[in-house]
Amino acid sequence: MIDKTRYPIGQFEPALIFFEEDRDKFFNQILLIIPKLRNLISHLTIDQLQTPYRDGGWSIQQIVHHMADNDMNAYLRFKRALTEIEPAASSYREDLWGDLHDYFETDIEISLLLLESLHKRFYILLHKLDSGQFSRTLRTQALGLINLDTALQRFIWHNHHHISQIESLIIRKAW
């Protein structure tokens, strides 16, 4: 049984059958992530941004900085898969990164701008790829060998996952 507070949209499950029109839907979602996130958190105070979304969990501020770190890593993994044969995707200790001082001392606007720029680059990259390139693969610790269709799905899921955590907290607290 999954913890609905930790996984409000459930755990990641890739679509086994994926078509070009599915890809287009995911491409278009990339540019909607930051406006949705900005709209969700724009009215929050500093104290609210520093509130954990669950007991023992990250604050909203930490989640936003994590999203930037994760998406930078995901973008680089994607590009490596396009230019290398089955690269091993580097992992990182996201739990420890979340405890570093930049997660507490950096204004979230820095990470929002980073995400916005990164998502535009990613969107541009994806639109020029042919469908065969999405069958290229990379190896991850969490998912094993995956193709770029699955990596794209995971990228979108990860962002929606964290936005849902924030949204759930805002609803529970009636902010």
C-alpha positions in Angstrom: 0.0 0.0 0.0 1.4 3.4 -1.0 1.4 6.4 1.3 -1.0 8.9 -0.5 0.7 11.9 1.2 4.1 10.9 -0.1 2.7 9.7 -3.5 -0.5 11.6 -4.1 -0.6 10.6 -7.8 0.8 7.1 -7.2 4.2 5.7 -8.1 5.6 5.9 -11.5 4.3 3.3 -14.0 5.4 3.8 -17.6 3.0 3.2 -20.4 4.1 0.0 -22.2 2.7 1.0 -25.5 3.6 4.6 -26.5 2.7 6.3 -29.7 3.9 9.5 -31.4 0.7 11.4 -30.4 1.4 10.4 -26.8 4.9 11.9 -27.1 3.4 15.2 -28.4 1.2 15.3 -25.3 4.2 14.9 -23.0 6.2 17.6 -25.0 3.4 20.1 -24.5 3.2 19.3 -20.8 6.8 20.4 -20.3 6.1 24.0 -20.9 3.1 23.9 -18.5 4.9 22.7 -15.5 6.4 26.1 -14.3 3.3 28.2 -14.9 1.4 25.6 -12.8 4.0 25.6 -10.1 4.2 29.4 -10.0 0.5 29.7 -9.8 0.3 27.2 -7.0 3.0 28.8 -4.8 2.9 32.5 -5.7 0.7 33.5 -2.8 2.7 31.5 -0.1 4.6 33.2 2.6 8.2 32.4 3.5 7.0 30.4 6.5 4.6 28.5 4.3 7.4 27.8 1.8 9.4 26.3 4.6 6.7 24.0 5.8 7.3 20.3 5.1 4.6 18.7 2.9 4.5 15.7 5.3 6.1 14.7 8.6 9.8 14.0 7.9 9.4 15.3 4.4 10.9 18.2 2.5 9.6 21.8 2.7 8.0 23.3 -0.4 11.2 25.3 -0.8 13.3 22.1 -0.8 11.0 20.5 -3.2 11.3 23.4 -5.7 15.1 23.3 -5.5 15.0 19.5 -5.8 12.9 19.8 -9.0 15.6 22.0 -10.5 18.4 19.6 -9.6 16.5 16.6 -10.7 15.5 18.1 -14.1 19.1 19.2 -14.8 20.2 15.6 -14.2 17.3 14.2 -16.3 18.1 16.5 -19.2 21.8 15.5 -19.1 20.9 11.8 -19.0 18.6 12.3 -21.9 21.3 14.0 -24.0 23.8 11.3 -23.1 21.4 8.6 -24.3 21.1 10.5 -27.6 24.9 10.7 -28.0 26.2 7.5 -26.3 25.5 3.8 -26.5 23.5 2.8 -23.4 25.1 5.2 -20.9 24.8 4.5 -17.2 22.7 7.3 -15.8 24.5 8.9 -12.9 22.6 8.9 -9.7 22.9 11.3 -6.8 21.9 11.3 -3.1 18.9 13.6 -3.4 18.2 13.1 0.3 21.6 14.6 1.1 21.4 17.3 -1.6 18.1 18.4 0.1 20.0 19.1 3.3 22.7 21.3 1.8 22.6 24.9 2.6 21.6 26.1 -0.9 18.2 24.4 -0.5 17.6 26.7 2.6 19.4 29.9 1.6 18.5 30.3 -2.1 15.4 32.1 -3.1 13.1 29.7 -5.0 12.8 32.2 -7.8 16.4 31.1 -8.8 15.2 27.5 -9.2 12.0 28.5 -11.0 14.0 30.5 -13.6 16.4 27.6 -14.0 13.5 25.2 -14.5 11.8 27.5 -17.0 15.0 27.9 -19.1 15.8 24.2 -18.9 12.3 23.2 -19.9 12.4 25.4 -22.9 15.7 23.8 -24.0 14.3 20.4 -23.4 11.1 21.2 -25.4 13.2 22.5 -28.3 15.4 19.4 -28.2 12.5 17.0 -28.2 10.6 18.5 -31.1 13.5 17.9 -33.6 14.0 14.2 -32.7 12.7 11.5 -34.9 10.6 8.7 -33.4 13.5 6.2 -33.8 15.6 8.3 -31.4 13.2 7.7 -28.6 14.1 4.0 -28.7 17.6 4.8 -27.6 18.4 3.6 -24.1 20.1 4.4 -20.8 20.6 2.4 -17.7 19.3 3.7 -14.3 19.7 2.4 -10.8 16.0 2.8 -10.1 14.4 1.5 -13.4 17.2 -0.5 -15.0 17.4 -0.3 -18.8 14.9 2.2 -20.2 14.3 3.9 -23.5 13.8 7.6 -24.0 10.0 7.3 -24.2 10.1 5.9 -20.6 12.6 8.6 -19.6 10.2 11.3 -20.9 7.3 9.8 -19.1 9.3 9.7 -15.9 10.4 13.3 -16.3 6.8 14.5 -16.6 5.6 12.2 -13.8 8.3 13.4 -11.4 7.3 17.0 -11.9 3.6 16.2 -11.4 4.5 14.1 -8.4 6.1 17.0 -6.6 3.5 19.6 -7.7 0.9 17.2 -6.3 2.7 17.0 -3.0 2.7 20.8 -2.7 -0.9 21.1 -3.8 -2.0 18.5 -1.2 -0.3 20.4 1.5 -1.9 23.7 0.4 -5.3 22.0 0.5 -4.7 20.3 3.9 -3.6 23.6 5.4 -6.3 25.6 3.6 -3.8 28.1 2.3 
